[in-house]
């Protein structure tokens, strides 16, 4: 069953049009289904264009490119402060609403209405730069995106008490509840250290309206 805005009576309404509003939410099951189909299709589109070893290298390059995109998009686009109303509203629809309701289970993942067009634009750019080889870079890029979004979902919805899970969750929760001006990386945490935006010191947690934060989420 497709998720609808009515699944959570307290959910922020982003669009008055109900058909458009439904496109702003997605469950983890639908997310997994969509990308379990799209990632193999990307691989199929690039099949035979390069050798196996070249393909693996290009996928690796695409993954690295994604980590940079993840960091800079989160830092400069998702947290863009502007007086231009259209841009401000767009930023809120894409990401600002998530900071208002960080534990909304149907808005912890980017819906395909945004991720697919962005992926197509990246594909066009990579194809223009590298031809068919760019498709393998896209595979790495979009694989990185899927890993990022699942990690982001897990940080908000799952306990994540293992060593790596705890580190990832603590890093992201500090962004939400301690300092929104830092810890922009979700998966490749080293970029925050490289670019000087790592939040190391834990301050008193900032609790989002109607939300709850545990000691682990606050960075204990």
C-alpha positions as CSV (number, residue, x, y, z in Angstrom):
1,X,0.0,0.0,0.0
2,X,1.4,3.4,-0.9
3,X,2.0,5.7,2.0
4,X,-0.2,8.8,2.2
5,X,0.0,12.1,4.1
6,X,-2.9,10.8,6.2
7,X,-0.6,8.2,7.8
8,X,0.5,10.8,10.3
9,X,-2.0,13.4,11.4
10,X,0.7,15.7,12.7
11,X,2.8,15.6,9.5
12,X,3.6,19.0,7.9
13,X,1.5,19.6,4.8
14,X,3.8,20.9,2.0
15,X,1.3,21.1,-0.8
16,X,-2.4,21.7,-0.8
17,X,-2.8,19.5,-3.8
18,X,-3.2,16.0,-2.4
19,X,-1.7,14.2,-5.5
20,X,1.4,16.3,-5.2
21,X,1.5,16.0,-1.5
22,X,1.5,12.2,-1.8
23,X,4.7,12.4,-3.9
24,X,6.6,14.0,-1.0
25,X,6.4,10.9,1.2
26,X,7.9,7.4,0.7
27,X,8.2,4.3,3.0
28,X,11.4,2.4,3.4
29,X,9.8,-0.6,1.6
30,X,8.9,1.4,-1.5
31,X,12.3,3.1,-1.5
32,X,13.9,-0.3,-1.4
33,X,11.7,-1.6,-4.2
34,X,12.3,1.5,-6.5
35,X,16.1,1.3,-6.2
36,X,16.3,-2.4,-6.3
37,X,14.9,-2.0,-9.8
38,X,16.7,1.2,-10.9
39,X,20.2,0.3,-9.9
40,X,20.3,-2.9,-12.0
41,X,18.8,-0.9,-14.9
42,X,21.6,1.6,-14.7
43,X,24.1,-1.3,-14.8
44,X,22.3,-2.8,-17.7
45,X,22.4,0.5,-19.6
46,X,26.2,0.5,-19.3
47,X,26.8,-3.2,-19.9
48,X,29.6,-3.9,-22.3
49,X,30.8,-0.3,-22.6
50,X,34.0,-0.9,-20.6
51,X,36.0,-3.8,-19.2
52,X,35.2,-5.3,-15.8
53,X,38.2,-3.6,-14.1
54,X,37.4,-0.3,-15.8
55,X,33.8,-0.6,-14.7
56,X,34.8,-1.2,-11.1
57,X,37.2,1.8,-11.1
58,X,34.4,4.0,-12.6
59,X,32.0,2.8,-10.0
60,X,34.5,3.7,-7.3
61,X,35.0,7.1,-8.8
62,X,31.2,7.6,-8.8
63,X,31.0,6.6,-5.1
64,X,33.7,9.2,-4.3
65,X,31.9,11.8,-6.3
66,X,28.7,11.0,-4.4
67,X,30.4,11.6,-1.0
68,X,31.4,15.1,-2.1
69,X,28.0,15.8,-3.6
70,X,26.4,14.6,-0.4
71,X,28.5,16.9,1.7
72,X,28.3,20.1,-0.4
73,X,24.6,19.7,-1.3
74,X,23.7,19.3,2.4
75,X,25.9,22.2,3.5
76,X,25.2,24.7,0.7
77,X,21.9,23.8,-0.8
78,X,19.9,22.1,2.0
79,X,20.9,24.8,4.5
80,X,20.9,27.7,2.0
81,X,19.8,30.9,3.9
82,X,18.3,33.3,1.4
83,X,15.8,36.2,1.3
84,X,14.5,34.9,-2.1
85,X,11.2,33.5,-1.2
86,X,11.0,30.9,-4.0
87,X,14.4,29.5,-3.1
88,X,13.6,29.6,0.6
89,X,10.3,27.7,0.1
90,X,12.1,25.2,-2.2
91,X,14.8,24.5,0.5
92,X,12.1,24.0,3.1
93,X,10.2,21.5,0.9
94,X,13.4,19.6,0.1
95,X,15.1,19.6,3.5
96,X,13.8,22.3,6.0
97,X,10.7,20.3,6.8
98,X,12.9,17.4,7.9
99,X,14.5,19.6,10.6
100,X,11.1,20.5,11.8
101,X,10.0,16.9,12.0
102,X,13.2,14.8,12.0
103,X,11.5,11.5,13.1
104,X,8.8,11.5,10.4
105,X,9.2,8.0,9.1
106,X,7.8,8.8,5.6
107,X,10.1,11.8,5.1
108,X,13.4,10.4,6.2
109,X,14.1,9.3,2.7
110,X,14.2,11.4,-0.5
111,X,11.2,10.7,-2.7
112,X,11.8,9.6,-6.3
113,X,10.1,12.8,-7.5
114,X,13.4,14.6,-6.5
115,X,16.0,11.8,-6.6
116,X,15.2,10.5,-10.1
117,X,15.3,13.8,-11.9
118,X,18.5,14.7,-10.2
119,X,20.0,11.3,-11.1
120,X,19.0,11.9,-14.7
121,X,20.7,15.3,-14.8
122,X,23.9,13.8,-13.3
123,X,23.7,11.0,-15.9
124,X,23.4,13.5,-18.7
125,X,26.5,15.4,-17.3
126,X,28.6,12.3,-16.9
127,X,27.6,11.0,-20.3
128,X,28.6,14.3,-21.9
129,X,32.0,14.2,-20.1
130,X,32.8,10.5,-20.5
131,X,30.4,8.9,-23.0
132,X,29.1,5.4,-22.1
133,X,31.8,5.1,-19.3
134,X,29.8,7.8,-17.5
135,X,27.0,5.3,-17.0
136,X,29.3,3.3,-14.7
137,X,30.2,6.4,-12.8
138,X,26.5,7.0,-12.4
139,X,26.0,3.5,-11.0
140,X,28.6,4.3,-8.3
141,X,27.0,7.7,-7.7
142,X,23.5,6.4,-7.3
143,X,24.7,3.4,-5.2
144,X,26.3,6.0,-2.9
145,X,23.0,7.9,-2.8
146,X,21.0,4.8,-1.8
147,X,23.6,3.9,0.9
148,X,23.4,7.5,2.1
149,X,19.6,7.6,2.3
150,X,19.3,4.2,4.0
151,X,22.0,5.4,6.5
152,X,20.1,8.6,7.1
153,X,16.8,6.7,7.6
154,X,18.6,4.3,10.1
155,X,20.0,7.3,12.0
156,X,16.5,8.5,12.7
157,X,14.5,5.3,13.0
158,X,16.8,2.5,14.2
159,X,18.8,2.1,17.5
160,X,22.2,1.6,15.7
161,X,24.1,0.5,18.8
162,X,27.0,-1.2,17.1
163,X,30.3,0.6,16.9
164,X,29.9,1.9,13.4
165,X,26.2,2.5,13.7
166,X,26.6,4.4,16.9
167,X,29.3,6.6,15.4
168,X,27.1,7.4,12.3
169,X,24.1,8.1,14.4
170,X,25.9,10.3,16.9
171,X,27.5,12.3,14.1
172,X,24.2,13.0,12.5
173,X,22.2,13.7,15.7
174,X,24.8,16.3,16.6
175,X,23.9,18.0,13.4
176,X,20.2,18.0,14.3
177,X,20.3,18.7,18.0
178,X,23.6,20.4,18.7
179,X,24.7,22.5,15.7
180,X,23.0,22.6,12.3
181,X,26.0,24.4,11.0
182,X,28.2,21.3,11.1
183,X,28.3,17.6,10.6
184,X,27.0,17.8,7.1
185,X,28.3,14.4,6.0
186,X,26.1,11.4,6.6
187,X,28.2,8.5,5.3
188,X,31.7,9.8,4.5
189,X,32.2,11.5,7.9
190,X,35.8,12.4,7.2
191,X,34.7,15.3,4.9
192,X,33.5,17.2,7.9
193,X,37.0,17.0,9.4
194,X,38.6,17.9,6.0
195,X,36.5,21.0,5.6
196,X,36.5,22.0,9.2
197,X,32.8,21.5,10.0
198,X,33.0,18.6,12.4
199,X,31.0,19.1,15.6
200,X,33.2,17.5,18.4
201,X,31.9,19.3,21.4
202,X,28.5,18.4,22.7
203,X,26.3,21.2,23.9
204,X,22.9,21.0,25.5
205,X,20.7,19.4,23.0
206,X,18.3,21.5,21.0
207,X,15.0,19.6,21.0
208,X,12.8,20.0,17.9
209,X,9.2,20.9,18.6
210,X,7.2,17.7,19.4
211,X,10.3,15.6,19.1
212,X,12.4,13.5,21.5
213,X,16.1,13.0,21.7
214,X,17.9,10.2,23.6
215,X,21.3,10.4,25.3
216,X,22.8,8.5,22.3
217,X,21.2,10.9,19.8
218,X,22.5,13.9,21.7
219,X,26.0,12.6,21.4
220,X,26.6,10.9,24.7
